[in-house]
């Protein structure tokens, strides 16, 4: 390949990396402003509470997700019980439920006036002061809700690890007298630990990024603190410094995820050993019943109950009467998702071609920075972009006013372009992973043969890469579209006043305790989330 083409791909990768790294750079610069005094004031007032609540929420939700995900994965991979095949894929379904929607559902169900406590009082005859009921609107309740919808991250990776690890050592341990529990603890679990830790890292990233659950349950975390500091109190320096401290959590989780990915094994001898073989652990009739209940409960609590409750409310007259502007909200979500998908596809293609055409450390570093957005919480990303773009916007507006007689307001801030930019940075990783996977399956000889026959780059792209990459591009576009439609904190902070998506509409109605009116847009978001979840489950099985 000519050196000029290679240099062009590197430049494209560097430009994308610079655009994606802009919010991180802005937060780091802002963290240095104000000196030690500003940080000391932040530490005296709110920082400790945010650190404690965020850390405790991550600990509780992560522990719950790790226990449920690992336990269910082992039961599905190593034993046989009634309903195992159906539950094997159904255990992934809670991932389709946005956490903030699950929070609205369980708060409405478990509150004092909700159906659960109302039925309890009616059955027992108790009064309001005759019993104690756990408060769902609490940090523990938030951790439970987040764990219920996020445990599939651990389950998917752990199930694959248990199914593909070598079975010789496990059976050797059993032949030497170790019971199933001991063989699991000393053989199977250590071998699957990197995969479990990788899934746990993804869970912790989602908990750190959460805004809807923490806001609705009144849990002061970094996401809610940034949101309130920036929008409610107008204290932009405090919001940026909170984002800087939050960035330390992000760096730690990215390092954890990278370390676990490097430690995973791709051994496949376990798959061939398991084909047609008896289960590793023979369960008694009681054990089979308990395994069925243990795997069914997360599906019921994480998916069936929220979906069924939403469906019940969506059929009411109040919910149907609130659909007058639903088409407008769906249209805003549609074009926003399409715009972000288009930007992500172009950027992902450029990064994938840069990696294939000019593999170097510089290119690898640019791709790593450009695809870091998946780890950046929406609130952090939003304030990180608003700070530098606000200053640029003021300069542009001043120039337009002085040189061109511009009499309008700011040119960039509060526009849809900034929102599309932020969402593209957030979900570029999703598109890149899909596109780069498709690129890896295209033999380089096809490109070389076409070039030797005189085909130019444009013709090679149109005649070879476009048809072969079509499935990967379609999958990437669908995943980015759905993630964009479901995104809440970044959209709340950056959206124009005249833009209302299904996610923001659901949040606004639920915040006003109008959950019945929010049920139909929430049900649409839940249904949309089924596509990437089923695709993820299919890829995991492969």
Beta strands, then each sheet from edge to edge (+ up, - down):
end
